[in-house]
């Protein structure tokens, strides 16, 4: 289940954007499988303003959510400031 401008790769393995994100953007993804985030090859947001939230915990700046466990119903939300 997704809402907003997010995209999923073939097989739903990663979240990505074809270009830079914009102001006042929001999207939500609900995971369908449990697992662990192993790496974040590129993770860089405007620290303190743009957030990736996973099950209630915010990640911003270059603080990759590496090692975070996802349940089969984890909520992943992206928001950028206006």
C-alpha positions, 0 to 999 in steps of 0.5 A: 500500500502506498500513497504519494509520489514514492516508487518501488523497484521491481519486486518492491525491494527499495524505495526510490525517486526518479529525481530530487524530492520537492517541498511539502512532499509526503508519501507512505508505504506499509511493508508486506514482509518482515526484514531488516534494513541492511544498508542505505547506499544514499541517504541524505536529507535536510537535517531537522526538516525532512524525515523518513519515519519508520514505525514512529522513529524519525531519521534525517540528515545522514542518519541511515536507518541501518539495522532497523527491523521491519514487521510485515505491517511497518509504516514507512513515511517520508515528509519534507518541509514547506 
